[in-house]
Amino acid sequence: MRECPKCGYLDEPYWRHVRFRIFTDCCRLEDFATMFPDLAKRIVTEINIAHKNYIYHYVKKATMVQRIHITDSLDGKSWREPEQEKALANRFFVPNQTKLAVHL
């Protein structure tokens, strides 16, 4: 669960982090339908939806919805993460790092 340091907004408890991904969160489709009923109907057919500040992606096999913030996505339009930063983060060295915090 995430909390905004400025306004104190708490993210819904349904969202959890995706394994092996840095900026992506996921939740079950049933939980997504309780939060956003209109988007849940659309996402089953459209697979990818950009809504407000997030890009949502539906994974059919797992029946889960993944989300990524537009500023964290690869190009601001797709749900992919920046691969370069993600790959280099495992080595604990990222030149010109912009988003990741290095813990040594």
N, C-alpha and C positions, 0 to 999 in steps of 0.2 A: 504494500500500500504506500502510495506517495503522498507527501504533503507539500503544499506550496509554502516556501519560506516567507513570502510577502503577504499573502492574504489568508493563509491558514487553511485553504481548501484541501479536504481529504479526498483522495481518489476512492472510487467504489472498491469494496473488498473483494469483488469478483475477479479483478484483474491480478494476474501473477506474471512473473517473469518467464520468458521462454528460455529453455536450456540452450546453451551455446550461442546465445545472441545477447547483444549488449543493450540495444535501445528498444527492443520489441517486447510487448506485453501480450498476453492471451487470456481468453476466458471461454467458457463453454457457450455453445449457441443458445441454450436455454436461459442462461444468465444474461446474455446479450439481449435476448428478446424481452426480458423484464426491464432492462434499462432503456432500450431503444426499440420499441415495437415496430415502428415504421421501417427503420433501417434493417431490422432482422428479416423482414419479408423481402426487401430488395436485395440483400447480400447473398441470399441463397441462389438467386438467378444471375446476378451481375458479378459475383465473386470479389471484385475490387470496388470500393467506394471511398471517395474523398469527402469527408464531412467535417466542417469547421476546421480545426487545426490538426486532425488526425486522418490517416489513411488506414482503412480497415480491409482486411483480406480474410476470406473464408476458406478454411481447409476442410474439404469434404470428408476425407478419410477419418479424421480425428473429430469431426463436428465441433470445431473450435474456431473462434474469430481472433485474429491477430491484429494488433494496432501498432502504429509507429507514428510519432509526431512528424509533421511535414519537415521541420528543420533538421530532424535526425535522419531522414531518408536519404537515399543515394543521390537523387536528383530533384527531390521535392514533389515528384509525381508518382513514383512507384513505392511499393512497400519494402523494397530491398534496403539493406543497411550498407553503409560505406565499407566495402570489402577490405580496402587497404588498412584502415585503422583497426578493423576487427582482427585481421590476421597479425598485424604487428603488436597488438595488445598482449598477445600470449607470450611474446618475447620480452615484455616490460621495457621496450624502447620504441618510442614513436617520435620521429622528428617532426617538428612543427605541429605538435598535437593540439587539437582544438577542443575536443569534448571529453576524452577519457582521462580519468585520474590515475596516476601511476602510484601503486603502493609497493614499496620495497621492503 
